[in-house]
Amino acid sequence: MRPPREKITPADLPNSAKILSMSGLDFMLGVHAGTLAPPPISQSMGFWTDEVEKGRVVMRAVAEFAHCNPTGGVHGGWYGTLLDSCMSCAAMTEVPKGSFYTTLEYKVNITRAVPLGTEVVATGIVQHAGRTTSVANGEVRGAADGRLYATGSATCLIMKPE
């Protein structure tokens, strides 16, 4: 589902009680179905969820001029944000009800430049889901041709409110 065209406001986001009342998988399924607001950053960075299942999240994105560095190439932060989002959202699908997560660290390897206007598919897959940490890998490929543009890995911290 593509992000809504209307600007997301703080009032659109679920509060912590709502988030903690759901499993991470149910939360991500709600975001994908549009019953929960997508992350506000998805609008400015041009990505949306395409598939959500336990341990795996697929996002689609299109790099636009607003995502360029001063030389006109797609900024490395765009790749990082896209990969962090799909890998960490995959980790979220493994988070139990009553817990939440945050990215602890992530790494990105850019293998080639994404041409502006090219639709890409970013896939995050959980490699390990434990009580306190989750590890995921990801890749960004061209939607039309499957060309590899970037790979990544992420470690997420799983927490319970104090």
N, C-alpha and C positions, 0 to 999 in steps of 0.2 A: 504494500500500500504506500503510495506517495504521501509525503507530509501534506497537511492541509495548506492551502494558499493563504488562509487568514493567519495573522501573526499570533503566535502562541504567547500567552501572558502567564505570569506567576499563578494566577487564579485557576488556570487550566491544569496545572500539575497536581497529581495526587499528594496528599499530605503523608507524613511518615506513618500514621496509624493505618491508612489505606494500604500503603506499600507493605508494611509488616504483616497485614492480614492475609496476604497472598503468597503463594510460592513464587519463586523467581520465574518459573515457567509460565504460570498463570499471568504474571505481570507482563512478561514479554509477549504472550499471546494477545493480551489486551491492547498493547501498543500496536501490534501488527494489525489487529482487527479494527483499530480506530476507536475503541471504547475507552482507551486511556490515551492521553496526549503523547505524541512522539517527543523525543528530546528536542528542546528549542534549537540546539546547535545543528540539527539535521536540516533546518531550513536554510541557514546561512551557508552551510557546507554542501548543500545539494545532494543529500543521500536519504534513502528510505529503506524500510525493511521489506524484503521480498519473500523470505521464508523463515519460520521459527519452529524449531523442534528441540527436544531435550538434548543439550550438548552441542547444538549447531544453530547458527544464525547467518543468514545470507542477506546482504544489503546491496542495493544498486545505487549508483551515483553517476553524475555527469559533472566533470570539471568545467568550470566557466571562467571567464576573464577575471571575475572577482577573486578567484582562487590562485591567481598568478603572483609570482615574485617580481621584482623590478626588471628582470630581463625578459619577462613574458612567458616563462615556463611555469608549469603547475608547481606551486610551493610544496616543499617537503612536508610541511605541517598538515596539508590536506590529506596526503597519503596516511600520515600518522593518525590523524583524527578518524579517518575512515576505518583503518585497521584497528585502532583502539576500540572503536565503537562496536564493530562486528565481533571481535574476540571477547571483549568484556561482556557484551550482551549474551554471547554464547555461555560465558561463565555464569551470568545471572540466571540462565535457565536451569542451573543445577543448585541454586541457592534455596534452602528450605524456608518454609513459612516462618516468620519471626526473625529472620536475619536479613542482612543487606550486604552489599559489596562495594568496594572501590578499587580502582586500578592501583596496584602497588608499583609496577614498572612495565614498560613495554619497549620493544625494539622493532625497528623497521629497516628493511633493505629494499631500496628502490632499484629495480633492474632496468627500467627504461622509462622514458617520459610518456605520460598519458597526453595524447593530443586533445586540445580543447574541443569540447562538444562530443567526445567519445564516451559512450555509456560503458561503465565497468561493473563487474560483479565482485563483491568482497565477501569472502566466506570465512567465518570464524568457527573453529572446532575445538572443543574441550579435550585436552589430553589427560588431565588429572583434575578430579573434583574431590577435595578433602574437607575436613571440618573447618579449617581456618584459611586454606589457600586453594586457589584454582589456577590451572595453567592452560592456556589455549594457544593455538597456532592459527595463522590466517594468511590469506593471499588475495591479491587483487588481480583480476584477469579481464580482458576485453570481453564484453557481452557478445559481440558479433563473431570474434575470431578466436577467443580463448587465449590470446597472448598474455604472458605473465608480465605484470607491471611492478609488483611489489610483494614482498612476503613480510611476515612479522610474527612475534611471539609476545605473550602478555602473561603476567602473574597478577592475580587479583586477591585481595584480602577479604575474607568472609567474616562478618562481625555480627554481634547481637547488641542491641541497645543496652546501655548501662542503667 
